[in-house]
Amino acid sequence: MPLYSVSNKAKIGNNVTIGDFTVIKDDVEIGNNVVIGTNVIIDDGARISDNVIIHHGAAVSTIPQDLKFAGEYSNLELGENTIVREFATLNRGTAASGKTIIGKNCLCMAYSHVAHDCILGNNIILANSVNLAGHVELNDYVIVGGISGILQFVKVGTHTILSAFSKVNKDVPPYITAGKEPVRFEGLNSIGLRRRNFTNKQINCIKEVYDVIYKSGLNVSDAVKKIKNTMEITTETKVILDFISRSTKGIIGTV
């Protein structure tokens, strides 16, 4: 006799392993080759793709910690090959967007928290006890160091790494390393970029853009104008400029 509780309304794929004392609610869809540990709660609205692994004690698609939440229908999506470690808590969305999204090949380490309406891209790592407030946006290949907190509505650009113990209250642009208190620009994520096959030319181009933004003495608006008027707009430059144009919190500084 199974020691878990799975609703007969839930849609469960092939070759799914479910540990003891796990609860899977009615409005749940789980793909193929998924492994779910013991004492896990998979709440209504969960949409779990193939090859996901969810470890002991995790809470997936639980209701938002938002006083405005009024029981409206919403989802949480977990992409293929994502791993959710012990006691991570992943909340579904609110009426604001209707969903929380965690992409493919992500790793949410133990005690990490992803709040309502967050959008996480692919290949993201949240180290132990990282806490994301509502509506946070992390682009592909972001790494967040342990015991870090990211304020609501903050955006973090692609290929950026944040050091442990970071308190992030402004937007963090792409391709960089950031940390300290307050969080500040510390340089390029050169090692990560090389690991992902960025060429020296691409990395040098990124460096030139950030030299204008952070070392020229110009404010951000004037730095952007100078970049547009004097530099070649490569793919990487466009990613940086597009990120800045979408920033609503303002980007981090150097001090």
Contacts in CASP RR format, 6 or more apart in sequence:
PFRMAT RR
TARGET T0000
AUTHOR 0000-0000-0000
METHOD contacts of the structure
MODEL  1
MPLYSVSNKAKIGNNVTIGDFTVIKDDVEIGNNVVIGTNVIIDDGARISD
NVIIHHGAAVSTIPQDLKFAGEYSNLELGENTIVREFATLNRGTAASGKT
IIGKNCLCMAYSHVAHDCILGNNIILANSVNLAGHVELNDYVIVGGISGI
LQFVKVGTHTILSAFSKVNKDVPPYITAGKEPVRFEGLNSIGLRRRNFTN
KQINCIKEVYDVIYKSGLNVSDAVKKIKNTMEITTETKVILDFISRSTKG
IIGTV
2 18 0 8 1.000
3 19 0 8 1.000
3 20 0 8 1.000
3 21 0 8 1.000
4 18 0 8 1.000
4 19 0 8 1.000
4 20 0 8 1.000
4 21 0 8 1.000
4 22 0 8 1.000
4 23 0 8 1.000
4 24 0 8 1.000
5 22 0 8 1.000
5 23 0 8 1.000
5 24 0 8 1.000
6 12 0 8 1.000
6 18 0 8 1.000
6 22 0 8 1.000
6 23 0 8 1.000
6 24 0 8 1.000
7 24 0 8 1.000
7 25 0 8 1.000
7 26 0 8 1.000
7 28 0 8 1.000
9 26 0 8 1.000
9 27 0 8 1.000
10 24 0 8 1.000
10 25 0 8 1.000
10 26 0 8 1.000
10 27 0 8 1.000
10 28 0 8 1.000
10 29 0 8 1.000
10 30 0 8 1.000
10 42 0 8 1.000
11 28 0 8 1.000
11 29 0 8 1.000
11 30 0 8 1.000
12 24 0 8 1.000
12 30 0 8 1.000
12 31 0 8 1.000
13 30 0 8 1.000
13 31 0 8 1.000
13 32 0 8 1.000
13 34 0 8 1.000
14 31 0 8 1.000
14 32 0 8 1.000
14 33 0 8 1.000
15 32 0 8 1.000
15 33 0 8 1.000
16 30 0 8 1.000
16 31 0 8 1.000
16 32 0 8 1.000
16 33 0 8 1.000
16 34 0 8 1.000
16 35 0 8 1.000
16 36 0 8 1.000
17 34 0 8 1.000
17 35 0 8 1.000
17 36 0 8 1.000
17 37 0 8 1.000
18 24 0 8 1.000
18 36 0 8 1.000
18 37 0 8 1.000
19 36 0 8 1.000
19 37 0 8 1.000
19 38 0 8 1.000
19 40 0 8 1.000
20 38 0 8 1.000
20 39 0 8 1.000
21 38 0 8 1.000
21 39 0 8 1.000
22 36 0 8 1.000
22 37 0 8 1.000
22 38 0 8 1.000
22 39 0 8 1.000
22 40 0 8 1.000
22 41 0 8 1.000
22 42 0 8 1.000
23 40 0 8 1.000
23 41 0 8 1.000
23 42 0 8 1.000
24 30 0 8 1.000
24 36 0 8 1.000
24 42 0 8 1.000
25 41 0 8 1.000
25 42 0 8 1.000
25 43 0 8 1.000
25 44 0 8 1.000
25 45 0 8 1.000
25 46 0 8 1.000
26 44 0 8 1.000
27 44 0 8 1.000
27 45 0 8 1.000
27 46 0 8 1.000
28 42 0 8 1.000
28 43 0 8 1.000
28 44 0 8 1.000
28 45 0 8 1.000
28 46 0 8 1.000
28 48 0 8 1.000
28 61 0 8 1.000
29 46 0 8 1.000
29 47 0 8 1.000
29 48 0 8 1.000
30 36 0 8 1.000
30 42 0 8 1.000
30 46 0 8 1.000
30 48 0 8 1.000
31 48 0 8 1.000
31 49 0 8 1.000
31 50 0 8 1.000
31 52 0 8 1.000
32 50 0 8 1.000
32 51 0 8 1.000
33 50 0 8 1.000
33 51 0 8 1.000
34 48 0 8 1.000
34 50 0 8 1.000
34 51 0 8 1.000
34 52 0 8 1.000
34 53 0 8 1.000
34 54 0 8 1.000
35 52 0 8 1.000
35 53 0 8 1.000
35 54 0 8 1.000
36 42 0 8 1.000
36 54 0 8 1.000
37 54 0 8 1.000
37 55 0 8 1.000
37 56 0 8 1.000
37 57 0 8 1.000
37 58 0 8 1.000
38 56 0 8 1.000
38 57 0 8 1.000
39 56 0 8 1.000
39 57 0 8 1.000
40 54 0 8 1.000
40 55 0 8 1.000
40 56 0 8 1.000
40 57 0 8 1.000
40 58 0 8 1.000
40 59 0 8 1.000
40 60 0 8 1.000
41 57 0 8 1.000
41 58 0 8 1.000
41 59 0 8 1.000
41 60 0 8 1.000
41 62 0 8 1.000
42 48 0 8 1.000
42 54 0 8 1.000
42 60 0 8 1.000
42 61 0 8 1.000
43 59 0 8 1.000
43 60 0 8 1.000
43 61 0 8 1.000
43 62 0 8 1.000
43 63 0 8 1.000
43 92 0 8 1.000
44 61 0 8 1.000
44 92 0 8 1.000
45 61 0 8 1.000
45 73 0 8 1.000
45 74 0 8 1.000
45 75 0 8 1.000
45 76 0 8 1.000
45 92 0 8 1.000
46 60 0 8 1.000
46 61 0 8 1.000
46 75 0 8 1.000
46 76 0 8 1.000
46 78 0 8 1.000
46 92 0 8 1.000
47 75 0 8 1.000
47 76 0 8 1.000
47 77 0 8 1.000
47 78 0 8 1.000
48 54 0 8 1.000
48 60 0 8 1.000
48 78 0 8 1.000
48 79 0 8 1.000
49 77 0 8 1.000
49 78 0 8 1.000
49 79 0 8 1.000
49 80 0 8 1.000
49 82 0 8 1.000
49 104 0 8 1.000
50 80 0 8 1.000
50 81 0 8 1.000
51 80 0 8 1.000
51 81 0 8 1.000
52 78 0 8 1.000
52 79 0 8 1.000
52 80 0 8 1.000
52 81 0 8 1.000
52 82 0 8 1.000
52 83 0 8 1.000
52 84 0 8 1.000
53 82 0 8 1.000
53 83 0 8 1.000
53 84 0 8 1.000
54 60 0 8 1.000
54 83 0 8 1.000
54 84 0 8 1.000
55 83 0 8 1.000
55 84 0 8 1.000
55 85 0 8 1.000
55 86 0 8 1.000
55 88 0 8 1.000
55 110 0 8 1.000
56 86 0 8 1.000
56 87 0 8 1.000
57 86 0 8 1.000
57 87 0 8 1.000
58 84 0 8 1.000
58 85 0 8 1.000
58 86 0 8 1.000
58 87 0 8 1.000
58 88 0 8 1.000
58 89 0 8 1.000
58 90 0 8 1.000
59 87 0 8 1.000
59 88 0 8 1.000
59 89 0 8 1.000
59 90 0 8 1.000
60 76 0 8 1.000
60 78 0 8 1.000
60 84 0 8 1.000
60 90 0 8 1.000
61 75 0 8 1.000
61 76 0 8 1.000
61 90 0 8 1.000
61 91 0 8 1.000
61 92 0 8 1.000
62 89 0 8 1.000
62 90 0 8 1.000
62 91 0 8 1.000
62 92 0 8 1.000
63 69 0 8 1.000
63 71 0 8 1.000
63 91 0 8 1.000
63 92 0 8 1.000
64 74 0 8 1.000
64 91 0 8 1.000
64 92 0 8 1.000
64 93 0 8 1.000
64 94 0 8 1.000
64 115 0 8 1.000
64 116 0 8 1.000
64 117 0 8 1.000
65 91 0 8 1.000
65 115 0 8 1.000
65 116 0 8 1.000
66 94 0 8 1.000
66 115 0 8 1.000
66 116 0 8 1.000
66 134 0 8 1.000
68 94 0 8 1.000
68 95 0 8 1.000
69 94 0 8 1.000
69 95 0 8 1.000
69 116 0 8 1.000
70 95 0 8 1.000
72 94 0 8 1.000
72 95 0 8 1.000
72 98 0 8 1.000
73 98 0 8 1.000
74 92 0 8 1.000
74 93 0 8 1.000
74 94 0 8 1.000
74 95 0 8 1.000
74 98 0 8 1.000
74 99 0 8 1.000
74 100 0 8 1.000
74 116 0 8 1.000
75 92 0 8 1.000
75 93 0 8 1.000
75 98 0 8 1.000
75 99 0 8 1.000
75 100 0 8 1.000
76 90 0 8 1.000
76 91 0 8 1.000
76 92 0 8 1.000
76 93 0 8 1.000
76 99 0 8 1.000
76 100 0 8 1.000
76 101 0 8 1.000
76 102 0 8 1.000
77 99 0 8 1.000
77 100 0 8 1.000
77 101 0 8 1.000
77 102 0 8 1.000
77 103 0 8 1.000
78 84 0 8 1.000
78 90 0 8 1.000
78 102 0 8 1.000
78 103 0 8 1.000
79 102 0 8 1.000
79 103 0 8 1.000
79 104 0 8 1.000
79 106 0 8 1.000
80 104 0 8 1.000
80 105 0 8 1.000
81 104 0 8 1.000
81 105 0 8 1.000
82 102 0 8 1.000
82 103 0 8 1.000
82 104 0 8 1.000
82 105 0 8 1.000
82 106 0 8 1.000
82 107 0 8 1.000
82 108 0 8 1.000
83 106 0 8 1.000
83 107 0 8 1.000
83 108 0 8 1.000
84 90 0 8 1.000
84 108 0 8 1.000
85 107 0 8 1.000
85 108 0 8 1.000
85 109 0 8 1.000
85 110 0 8 1.000
85 112 0 8 1.000
86 110 0 8 1.000
86 111 0 8 1.000
87 110 0 8 1.000
87 111 0 8 1.000
88 108 0 8 1.000
88 109 0 8 1.000
88 110 0 8 1.000
88 111 0 8 1.000
88 112 0 8 1.000
88 113 0 8 1.000
88 114 0 8 1.000
89 112 0 8 1.000
89 113 0 8 1.000
89 114 0 8 1.000
90 100 0 8 1.000
90 102 0 8 1.000
90 108 0 8 1.000
90 113 0 8 1.000
90 114 0 8 1.000
91 100 0 8 1.000
91 113 0 8 1.000
91 114 0 8 1.000
91 115 0 8 1.000
91 116 0 8 1.000
92 98 0 8 1.000
92 99 0 8 1.000
92 100 0 8 1.000
92 116 0 8 1.000
93 99 0 8 1.000
93 100 0 8 1.000
93 116 0 8 1.000
93 117 0 8 1.000
94 116 0 8 1.000
94 117 0 8 1.000
96 116 0 8 1.000
96 117 0 8 1.000
96 135 0 8 1.000
97 117 0 8 1.000
97 119 0 8 1.000
97 135 0 8 1.000
98 117 0 8 1.000
99 117 0 8 1.000
100 114 0 8 1.000
100 115 0 8 1.000
100 116 0 8 1.000
100 117 0 8 1.000
100 118 0 8 1.000
100 119 0 8 1.000
101 118 0 8 1.000
101 119 0 8 1.000
101 120 0 8 1.000
101 121 0 8 1.000
102 108 0 8 1.000
102 114 0 8 1.000
102 118 0 8 1.000
102 120 0 8 1.000
102 121 0 8 1.000
102 124 0 8 1.000
103 120 0 8 1.000
103 121 0 8 1.000
103 122 0 8 1.000
103 124 0 8 1.000
104 121 0 8 1.000
104 122 0 8 1.000
104 123 0 8 1.000
105 122 0 8 1.000
105 123 0 8 1.000
106 120 0 8 1.000
106 121 0 8 1.000
106 122 0 8 1.000
106 123 0 8 1.000
106 124 0 8 1.000
106 125 0 8 1.000
106 126 0 8 1.000
107 124 0 8 1.000
107 125 0 8 1.000
107 126 0 8 1.000
108 114 0 8 1.000
108 126 0 8 1.000
109 125 0 8 1.000
109 126 0 8 1.000
109 127 0 8 1.000
109 128 0 8 1.000
109 129 0 8 1.000
109 130 0 8 1.000
109 146 0 8 1.000
110 128 0 8 1.000
110 129 0 8 1.000
111 128 0 8 1.000
111 129 0 8 1.000
112 126 0 8 1.000
112 127 0 8 1.000
112 128 0 8 1.000
112 129 0 8 1.000
112 130 0 8 1.000
112 131 0 8 1.000
112 132 0 8 1.000
113 130 0 8 1.000
113 131 0 8 1.000
113 132 0 8 1.000
114 120 0 8 1.000
114 126 0 8 1.000
114 132 0 8 1.000
115 131 0 8 1.000
115 132 0 8 1.000
115 133 0 8 1.000
115 134 0 8 1.000
115 135 0 8 1.000
115 136 0 8 1.000
115 152 0 8 1.000
116 134 0 8 1.000
116 135 0 8 1.000
117 134 0 8 1.000
117 135 0 8 1.000
118 132 0 8 1.000
118 134 0 8 1.000
118 135 0 8 1.000
118 136 0 8 1.000
118 137 0 8 1.000
118 138 0 8 1.000
119 136 0 8 1.000
119 137 0 8 1.000
119 138 0 8 1.000
120 137 0 8 1.000
120 138 0 8 1.000
120 142 0 8 1.000
121 138 0 8 1.000
121 139 0 8 1.000
121 140 0 8 1.000
121 142 0 8 1.000
122 140 0 8 1.000
122 141 0 8 1.000
123 140 0 8 1.000
123 141 0 8 1.000
124 138 0 8 1.000
124 140 0 8 1.000
124 141 0 8 1.000
124 142 0 8 1.000
124 143 0 8 1.000
124 144 0 8 1.000
125 142 0 8 1.000
125 143 0 8 1.000
125 144 0 8 1.000
126 132 0 8 1.000
126 144 0 8 1.000
126 145 0 8 1.000
127 143 0 8 1.000
127 144 0 8 1.000
127 145 0 8 1.000
127 146 0 8 1.000
127 147 0 8 1.000
127 148 0 8 1.000
127 164 0 8 1.000
128 146 0 8 1.000
128 147 0 8 1.000
129 146 0 8 1.000
129 147 0 8 1.000
130 144 0 8 1.000
130 145 0 8 1.000
130 146 0 8 1.000
130 147 0 8 1.000
130 148 0 8 1.000
130 149 0 8 1.000
130 150 0 8 1.000
131 148 0 8 1.000
131 149 0 8 1.000
131 150 0 8 1.000
132 138 0 8 1.000
132 149 0 8 1.000
132 150 0 8 1.000
133 149 0 8 1.000
133 150 0 8 1.000
133 151 0 8 1.000
133 152 0 8 1.000
133 153 0 8 1.000
133 154 0 8 1.000
134 152 0 8 1.000
134 153 0 8 1.000
135 152 0 8 1.000
135 153 0 8 1.000
136 150 0 8 1.000
136 151 0 8 1.000
136 152 0 8 1.000
136 153 0 8 1.000
136 154 0 8 1.000
136 155 0 8 1.000
136 156 0 8 1.000
137 154 0 8 1.000
137 155 0 8 1.000
137 156 0 8 1.000
138 144 0 8 1.000
138 155 0 8 1.000
138 156 0 8 1.000
138 157 0 8 1.000
139 155 0 8 1.000
139 156 0 8 1.000
139 157 0 8 1.000
139 158 0 8 1.000
139 159 0 8 1.000
139 160 0 8 1.000
139 174 0 8 1.000
140 158 0 8 1.000
140 159 0 8 1.000
141 158 0 8 1.000
141 159 0 8 1.000
141 160 0 8 1.000
141 196 0 8 1.000
142 156 0 8 1.000
142 157 0 8 1.000
142 158 0 8 1.000
142 159 0 8 1.000
142 160 0 8 1.000
142 161 0 8 1.000
142 162 0 8 1.000
143 160 0 8 1.000
143 161 0 8 1.000
143 162 0 8 1.000
144 150 0 8 1.000
144 156 0 8 1.000
144 161 0 8 1.000
144 162 0 8 1.000
144 166 0 8 1.000
145 161 0 8 1.000
145 162 0 8 1.000
145 163 0 8 1.000
145 164 0 8 1.000
145 165 0 8 1.000
145 166 0 8 1.000
146 164 0 8 1.000
146 165 0 8 1.000
147 164 0 8 1.000
147 165 0 8 1.000
148 162 0 8 1.000
148 163 0 8 1.000
148 164 0 8 1.000
148 165 0 8 1.000
148 166 0 8 1.000
148 167 0 8 1.000
148 168 0 8 1.000
149 166 0 8 1.000
149 167 0 8 1.000
149 168 0 8 1.000
150 156 0 8 1.000
150 166 0 8 1.000
150 168 0 8 1.000
151 168 0 8 1.000
151 169 0 8 1.000
151 249 0 8 1.000
153 248 0 8 1.000
153 249 0 8 1.000
154 168 0 8 1.000
154 169 0 8 1.000
154 170 0 8 1.000
154 171 0 8 1.000
154 172 0 8 1.000
154 249 0 8 1.000
155 171 0 8 1.000
155 172 0 8 1.000
155 243 0 8 1.000
155 246 0 8 1.000
155 247 0 8 1.000
155 248 0 8 1.000
155 249 0 8 1.000
156 162 0 8 1.000
156 168 0 8 1.000
156 171 0 8 1.000
156 172 0 8 1.000
157 171 0 8 1.000
157 172 0 8 1.000
157 173 0 8 1.000
157 174 0 8 1.000
157 175 0 8 1.000
157 243 0 8 1.000
158 174 0 8 1.000
158 175 0 8 1.000
158 239 0 8 1.000
159 174 0 8 1.000
159 175 0 8 1.000
159 189 0 8 1.000
159 192 0 8 1.000
159 193 0 8 1.000
159 196 0 8 1.000
160 172 0 8 1.000
160 173 0 8 1.000
160 174 0 8 1.000
160 175 0 8 1.000
160 176 0 8 1.000
160 177 0 8 1.000
160 178 0 8 1.000
160 189 0 8 1.000
161 176 0 8 1.000
161 177 0 8 1.000
161 178 0 8 1.000
161 189 0 8 1.000
161 192 0 8 1.000
162 168 0 8 1.000
162 172 0 8 1.000
162 177 0 8 1.000
162 178 0 8 1.000
162 179 0 8 1.000
162 183 0 8 1.000
163 177 0 8 1.000
163 178 0 8 1.000
163 179 0 8 1.000
163 180 0 8 1.000
163 186 0 8 1.000
165 181 0 8 1.000
166 178 0 8 1.000
166 179 0 8 1.000
166 183 0 8 1.000
167 181 0 8 1.000
167 182 0 8 1.000
167 183 0 8 1.000
168 178 0 8 1.000
168 183 0 8 1.000
168 252 0 8 1.000
169 182 0 8 1.000
169 183 0 8 1.000
169 249 0 8 1.000
170 183 0 8 1.000
170 249 0 8 1.000
170 250 0 8 1.000
170 251 0 8 1.000
170 252 0 8 1.000
170 253 0 8 1.000
171 243 0 8 1.000
171 247 0 8 1.000
171 248 0 8 1.000
171 249 0 8 1.000
171 250 0 8 1.000
171 251 0 8 1.000
171 252 0 8 1.000
172 178 0 8 1.000
172 183 0 8 1.000
172 251 0 8 1.000
172 252 0 8 1.000
173 213 0 8 1.000
173 240 0 8 1.000
173 243 0 8 1.000
173 244 0 8 1.000
173 251 0 8 1.000
173 252 0 8 1.000
174 236 0 8 1.000
174 239 0 8 1.000
174 240 0 8 1.000
174 243 0 8 1.000
175 188 0 8 1.000
175 189 0 8 1.000
175 193 0 8 1.000
175 206 0 8 1.000
175 210 0 8 1.000
175 236 0 8 1.000
175 239 0 8 1.000
175 240 0 8 1.000
176 185 0 8 1.000
176 186 0 8 1.000
176 187 0 8 1.000
176 188 0 8 1.000
176 189 0 8 1.000
176 210 0 8 1.000
177 186 0 8 1.000
177 187 0 8 1.000
177 188 0 8 1.000
177 189 0 8 1.000
178 184 0 8 1.000
178 185 0 8 1.000
178 186 0 8 1.000
178 252 0 8 1.000
179 186 0 8 1.000
180 186 0 8 1.000
182 252 0 8 1.000
183 252 0 8 1.000
184 252 0 8 1.000
184 253 0 8 1.000
184 254 0 8 1.000
184 255 0 8 1.000
185 210 0 8 1.000
185 214 0 8 1.000
185 252 0 8 1.000
185 253 0 8 1.000
185 254 0 8 1.000
187 210 0 8 1.000
188 203 0 8 1.000
188 206 0 8 1.000
188 207 0 8 1.000
188 210 0 8 1.000
190 203 0 8 1.000
193 202 0 8 1.000
193 203 0 8 1.000
193 206 0 8 1.000
194 203 0 8 1.000
202 234 0 8 1.000
202 236 0 8 1.000
205 232 0 8 1.000
205 234 0 8 1.000
205 236 0 8 1.000
205 237 0 8 1.000
206 236 0 8 1.000
206 237 0 8 1.000
206 240 0 8 1.000
208 231 0 8 1.000
209 227 0 8 1.000
209 231 0 8 1.000
209 236 0 8 1.000
209 237 0 8 1.000
209 240 0 8 1.000
210 240 0 8 1.000
212 218 0 8 1.000
212 223 0 8 1.000
212 226 0 8 1.000
212 227 0 8 1.000
212 231 0 8 1.000
213 220 0 8 1.000
213 223 0 8 1.000
213 224 0 8 1.000
213 227 0 8 1.000
213 240 0 8 1.000
214 253 0 8 1.000
214 254 0 8 1.000
216 223 0 8 1.000
216 226 0 8 1.000
217 223 0 8 1.000
218 226 0 8 1.000
220 244 0 8 1.000
220 250 0 8 1.000
220 251 0 8 1.000
224 241 0 8 1.000
224 244 0 8 1.000
227 237 0 8 1.000
227 241 0 8 1.000
228 241 0 8 1.000
231 237 0 8 1.000
233 241 0 8 1.000
244 251 0 8 1.000
END
